[in-house]
Structures are given as structure tokens and as C-alpha cells.
Amino acid sequence: MAEEKFFTRREFITALTAIGGSAAVAIALSEIEPLAELIQRELALELPEVRREVAHARGKARHHWAMLIDLRKCIGCQYCVYACQAVNNVPDDMRWNVYVPEVTQTGVPFHMTRPCMHCQDAPCTAVCPTRATWVRDDGIVIMDYSLCIGCRYCQVACPYEARTFNWKAREGDSGYQAEWGAAEVEPRPRGVAEKCTFCVHRIDRGLAQGLVPGEDRPATPACVNICPVEARVFGDLNDPNSRISRLIDELPTFRLREDLGTEPNVYYVPPEGMTL
């Protein structure tokens, strides 16, 4: 009986086809490339001039939040993973921030971490039948859990596998709080999709207090604050003087699966052994 509330498979495919770009994203899920080859291809696709134009595109919103992850610096400590688990109250079977050890095509090891990409043309928002997820004016892809009906279309449409599904009711904290920080958000209810939020609760609260996300720690995502080697940088792309804007101007960067037109708000500095 519960299935009658959701799209049929035929209706879902029809909806994706009508959306166009999102259909390509969903199909691409069956054609995931080895990560090292994917990164190398992305580096070849993106020209520095295009990168700067995208990074500094001025929208109507006052802010445009983004993250930069420097794969040359990352040491694989996974502190970013654990801090996310603690602050956002995420259990181990539903990690929002994923760590994957990798090697380049020349055999050089590096450490890959992947939060939600906070895409500007987000396939997950296009397929949601209840509009439970959307892109805010400041670039953050957000959710209203009270509207989520658990259809998981967003999870299928995401080419980054950045969404997880809450299969069971949870009480209490995720278990990481004693060592990695107090839980700052409530556990999500059973039967909803969830994902990284860029610690939006910190951003919004910080702005209300006159703080600068990316500069003031209480207004900055937990994964950025905890990194011992400063491999993660967060800030406002609408501010050309912000640290993230300057780094994207100065360093070679790429964005995952940019050929799909998702316009991610997470930029990577390539690891040693991968160059433009």
C-alpha cells in the first residue's frame, strides 16, 4: 500500500527524461569511473579561465558558500569525518563525509574526502516530488525533513552518492561526541534522506551574530575547523578577498563530474602526480 504514494518506475523515468540534465546524471550512476581516472579527466576538461569565472560568478544573493579541499595536504587522519559525525549527530552507517584512500595513475597515494557537493543545478532537488530539498540563494542544498516522504529519488539521482537514508529510529547521540565535539543538531526521524549541510546551523547562527563563516570558528563547518593541516577551506565566493576566492584564483582546481553540469560548490586542489 505504501508504494502507491510514490512514483512508479515508469513515472520516475519519464520525469527524469523531462528534466533532461538530471536524466543524464541518473544514467551516469551506472558508469562510475575509477576515481583517479575521473579526476584526471576533470583536470583536462576545466580551463583556468572558466574556473575563475565560475568561482567568482556574482549572483543576486549576498553570499555564495563553497569549500575547497587540498588533496596535496590531506593526510588521511579522518578528523573531518569524525567531527562531522559528532557535530551533526550522524551514525557510522550513514556517513555524510566519506573518506576514500586512492592512488593516482602514476601510483602516488592520496587521500580523498567527499562531502555533499552542494550543486547549483542539483539533480536531487529536481527529482524530489514534495520539494523537500532545494538550493538556497547562498548555494547550500538544504532539506526540510518534515516534507520528505522517503522515496529516495534524491539518493538515486545524486552522481556523488552523497545522500544516505535513515532506515531506523534513533535515540541518543551517535557516539562520537565525547572525543570530537557536542552534537549540535537533533537526530533525523526514521524514513528520511539526509546529507552534509555545510553545517548550515553554524553559518546561519554565525551570520546573525555578525560572524564570518570561514574565518570565525563558531560560524565555520566542523570538518574545516578540525583539520590539523588546513586541507579544507570554507568561505564566500561572492567576496573576491575571501581566502577561498584567492586560493581558487591562485591554485589549479577541479570539481567532480563537472561535465554533468551540476555546478558543484566543492573545489579540489589535485594531489601530487596530477597536474593541469
C-alpha positions as CSV (number, residue, x, y, z in Angstrom):
1,M,0.0,0.0,0.0
2,A,2.8,2.4,0.8
3,E,4.2,2.2,-2.7
4,E,1.0,3.8,-4.1
5,K,2.1,7.1,-2.5
6,F,5.2,7.3,-4.7
7,F,6.0,7.5,-8.4
8,T,6.0,4.2,-10.3
9,R,9.3,3.3,-12.0
10,R,7.8,4.4,-15.4
11,E,6.7,7.8,-14.0
12,F,10.1,8.3,-12.4
13,I,11.9,7.6,-15.7
14,T,9.5,9.9,-17.5
15,A,10.1,12.7,-15.0
16,L,13.9,12.3,-15.4
17,T,13.7,12.4,-19.1
18,A,11.6,15.6,-19.0
19,I,14.2,17.2,-16.7
20,G,16.9,16.4,-19.2
21,G,20.2,17.1,-17.3
22,S,19.0,15.1,-14.3
23,A,18.4,12.1,-16.5
24,A,22.0,12.2,-17.7
25,V,23.1,12.3,-14.1
26,A,21.0,9.3,-13.1
27,I,22.2,7.3,-16.0
28,A,25.8,8.2,-15.2
29,L,25.4,6.3,-11.8
30,S,25.8,3.1,-13.7
31,E,29.0,4.3,-15.4
32,I,31.2,5.3,-12.4
33,E,34.8,5.6,-13.4
34,P,37.8,4.7,-11.1
35,L,38.3,7.9,-9.0
36,A,41.9,8.6,-10.2
37,E,40.9,8.4,-13.9
38,L,37.8,10.6,-13.2
39,I,39.9,13.3,-11.5
40,Q,42.4,13.2,-14.4
41,R,39.6,13.7,-16.9
42,E,38.1,16.6,-14.9
43,L,41.5,18.3,-14.8
44,A,41.8,18.1,-18.6
45,L,38.3,19.5,-19.1
46,E,38.4,22.6,-17.0
47,L,40.4,25.6,-18.2
48,P,41.7,28.1,-15.6
49,E,39.7,31.0,-17.2
50,V,36.5,29.0,-16.9
51,R,37.4,28.0,-13.3
52,R,37.8,31.6,-12.3
53,E,34.6,32.7,-14.0
54,V,32.6,30.0,-12.2
55,A,34.2,30.6,-8.8
56,H,33.7,34.3,-8.9
57,A,30.3,34.4,-10.5
58,R,28.3,37.1,-8.8
59,G,24.7,36.1,-8.1
60,K,21.9,38.0,-6.7
61,A,22.5,36.6,-3.2
62,R,24.7,38.3,-0.8
63,H,26.8,35.2,-0.1
64,H,27.8,32.1,-2.1
65,W,29.3,29.5,0.2
66,A,31.8,27.0,-1.1
67,M,34.5,24.6,0.2
68,L,38.0,23.9,-1.1
69,I,39.7,20.6,-0.3
70,D,43.5,20.5,-0.9
71,L,44.4,16.8,-1.8
72,R,48.1,17.7,-1.6
73,K,47.8,18.4,2.1
74,C,45.3,15.8,3.3
75,I,47.0,13.2,5.5
76,G,44.1,10.8,5.8
77,C,43.6,11.3,9.6
78,Q,39.8,11.3,9.1
79,Y,39.3,14.0,11.7
80,C,36.9,15.7,9.3
81,V,34.8,12.6,9.2
82,Y,34.7,12.2,13.0
83,A,33.9,15.9,13.7
84,C,31.1,15.7,11.2
85,Q,29.7,12.5,12.9
86,A,29.8,14.3,16.3
87,V,28.5,17.7,15.5
88,N,25.8,16.6,13.0
89,N,24.9,13.6,15.1
90,V,25.5,11.1,12.3
91,P,25.9,7.3,12.9
92,D,28.6,5.2,11.3
93,D,26.3,3.6,8.8
94,M,25.2,7.0,7.4
95,R,28.3,9.0,7.0
96,W,27.9,12.4,5.4
97,N,31.6,13.0,4.9
98,V,33.2,10.0,3.2
99,Y,36.9,9.1,3.2
100,V,38.5,7.0,0.4
101,P,42.2,6.2,0.1
102,E,43.3,6.4,-3.6
103,V,46.3,6.4,-5.9
104,T,47.0,8.5,-9.0
105,Q,47.5,6.9,-12.4
106,T,51.3,7.1,-11.7
107,G,50.9,5.2,-8.4
108,V,51.1,8.1,-6.0
109,P,48.8,7.6,-3.0
110,F,46.5,10.3,-1.8
111,H,43.5,10.7,0.5
112,M,40.1,11.6,-0.9
113,T,37.3,13.0,1.1
114,R,33.8,13.8,-0.2
115,P,31.1,15.8,1.5
116,C,27.9,16.9,-0.3
117,M,28.9,18.9,-3.4
118,H,26.1,21.4,-2.9
119,C,25.4,21.6,-6.6
120,Q,23.9,24.7,-8.1
121,D,22.0,22.6,-10.7
122,A,21.3,19.8,-8.2
123,P,19.7,16.6,-9.6
124,C,18.5,15.7,-6.2
125,T,16.3,18.8,-6.0
126,A,14.9,18.3,-9.5
127,V,13.5,14.8,-8.8
128,C,12.0,15.5,-5.3
129,P,8.2,15.1,-5.6
130,T,7.5,17.1,-2.5
131,R,10.1,19.8,-2.8
132,A,11.7,18.7,0.5
133,T,15.1,19.7,-0.8
134,W,16.2,22.8,-2.7
135,V,19.1,25.1,-3.4
136,R,19.2,28.2,-1.2
137,D,20.1,31.6,-2.7
138,D,23.5,31.2,-1.0
139,G,24.3,28.0,-2.8
140,I,23.6,25.5,0.0
141,V,21.4,22.5,-0.8
142,I,19.1,22.1,2.1
143,M,16.3,19.8,3.3
144,D,13.0,20.1,5.1
145,Y,12.7,16.7,6.8
146,S,9.1,17.3,7.6
147,L,8.3,17.2,3.8
148,C,10.5,14.2,3.0
149,I,8.4,11.1,2.2
150,G,11.3,8.7,2.0
151,C,11.0,7.9,-1.8
152,R,14.8,8.1,-2.1
153,Y,14.7,9.6,-5.6
154,C,17.2,12.2,-4.5
155,Q,19.6,9.4,-3.4
156,V,19.3,7.7,-6.8
157,A,19.8,11.0,-8.8
158,C,22.9,12.1,-6.9
159,P,26.0,11.3,-9.0
160,Y,28.2,11.7,-5.9
161,E,26.4,9.2,-3.7
162,A,26.3,12.0,-1.1
163,R,22.9,11.1,0.3
164,T,22.1,8.4,2.9
165,F,18.7,7.1,4.1
166,N,17.6,6.8,7.7
167,W,16.2,3.3,7.9
168,K,15.6,3.2,11.7
169,A,14.6,5.5,14.5
170,R,17.5,6.6,16.7
171,E,17.6,7.8,20.2
172,G,20.7,9.5,21.8
173,D,23.8,10.7,20.2
174,S,26.0,9.0,17.5
175,G,28.8,8.1,19.9
176,Y,31.5,10.5,18.7
177,Q,30.6,13.4,21.0
178,A,33.0,12.6,23.9
179,E,36.1,13.0,21.8
180,W,35.1,15.0,18.8
181,G,32.5,17.6,19.9
182,A,29.0,18.0,21.2
183,A,26.0,17.2,19.0
184,E,24.6,20.5,17.6
185,V,21.6,19.1,15.8
186,E,18.9,16.6,16.6
187,P,18.9,13.1,15.0
188,R,16.7,13.0,11.9
189,P,13.5,11.0,12.0
190,R,13.2,7.5,10.6
191,G,12.3,7.3,6.9
192,V,14.1,10.4,5.5
193,A,17.1,11.0,3.3
194,E,19.9,13.1,4.8
195,K,23.3,14.5,3.8
196,C,26.0,17.1,4.6
197,T,24.7,20.6,5.1
198,F,27.9,22.6,5.3
199,C,26.9,22.8,9.0
200,V,24.3,25.3,7.9
201,H,23.1,25.8,11.5
202,R,26.6,27.3,12.3
203,I,26.5,29.5,9.2
204,D,23.1,31.0,9.8
205,R,23.7,31.5,13.5
206,G,27.1,33.0,12.9
207,L,25.8,35.5,10.4
208,A,23.0,36.5,12.8
209,Q,25.8,37.2,15.4
210,G,27.9,39.2,12.9
211,L,30.5,36.4,12.5
212,V,32.2,35.5,9.2
213,P,31.9,31.8,8.1
214,G,35.3,30.5,7.1
215,E,37.1,32.9,9.4
216,D,35.3,32.7,12.7
217,R,35.3,29.2,14.0
218,P,31.8,29.2,15.6
219,A,30.4,30.0,12.1
220,T,32.5,27.5,10.2
221,P,31.8,23.9,9.3
222,A,33.2,21.4,11.8
223,C,35.2,19.5,9.2
224,V,37.1,22.7,8.3
225,N,37.8,23.6,11.9
226,I,39.1,20.2,12.9
227,C,41.6,19.7,10.1
228,P,45.2,19.7,11.5
229,V,46.8,20.6,8.2
230,E,44.3,23.1,7.0
231,A,43.4,21.0,3.9
232,R,39.9,22.3,4.0
233,V,38.9,25.9,3.4
234,F,35.4,27.4,3.6
235,G,34.2,30.8,2.5
236,D,32.2,33.2,0.4
237,L,32.8,33.1,-3.4
238,N,31.0,36.4,-3.7
239,D,33.8,38.0,-1.7
240,P,36.9,38.2,-4.0
241,N,39.0,38.9,-1.0
242,S,37.9,35.8,0.9
243,R,40.6,33.1,1.4
244,I,38.7,30.6,-0.7
245,S,38.3,33.0,-3.6
246,R,42.0,33.9,-3.6
247,L,43.1,30.2,-3.4
248,I,40.9,29.3,-6.4
249,D,42.5,32.1,-8.3
250,E,46.0,31.0,-7.4
251,L,45.8,27.2,-7.5
252,P,44.8,24.6,-10.0
253,T,41.4,23.3,-9.0
254,F,38.8,20.9,-10.3
255,R,35.2,19.9,-9.4
256,L,33.9,16.3,-9.5
257,R,31.8,15.3,-12.5
258,E,31.5,18.8,-13.7
259,D,30.8,17.5,-17.2
260,L,27.3,16.7,-16.0
261,G,26.5,20.3,-15.5
262,T,25.8,20.1,-11.8
263,E,28.0,23.1,-10.9
264,P,29.3,21.8,-7.6
265,N,30.3,24.2,-4.8
266,V,33.2,21.9,-3.6
267,Y,36.6,22.5,-5.3
268,Y,39.6,20.2,-5.1
269,V,43.3,21.0,-5.5
270,P,44.7,18.0,-7.3
271,P,47.1,15.6,-5.4
272,E,50.8,15.3,-6.4
273,G,51.1,13.4,-9.6
274,M,48.0,15.0,-11.2
275,T,48.6,18.3,-13.0
276,L,46.7,20.6,-15.4
